[in-house]
């Protein structure tokens, strides 16, 4: 009986021991992430320098710089003083676009991509085009020069656009329907 009581006492003492935290098998100092950030900064700087070089070679075109980190120029600009509205969140826009390399080599030629209807910031669209559409008015055609991180990034479009490829997109905005007139309202 004494042995049974002693055994129960030992089990009780061992069972009441607080659990110890397990240590990770390997610890990371964060240097991989820091190196990746530096590589990305260098890549973006090289892309932007190259885009600026291409723009410099085309000195007869007046390029504008967006606050969102890309460049653009007007192929057709609206001269109608009553046409001042640009798309806002939730508005539905109808547009056509083509995509080429920064040098102008076609990737998706005009007419290859179908006319698109898009609810501003409510549907998926690559970052640069989503931001570029917000700068346009009905009837305008604009060419945008996007660094890869504003286009299709690391993965490309998994078809014709490769990894980390800067692109040029020529976009024609046909119509803007205000959100209150949309059938897409939530």
Secondary structure, DSSP 8 states (H G I E B T S, - for coil): -HHHHHHHHHHHHHHTS-------SS---SHHHHHHHHHHHHHHHHHHHHHHHHHHH-TTS--EE-TTS-EEEEEE----TT------TT-EEEEEEEEEETTS-EEE-TTTS--EEEETTTS---HHHHHHHTT--TT-EEEEEE-GGGTTGGGTTSSSS-TT--EEEEEEEEEEE-GGG-S---
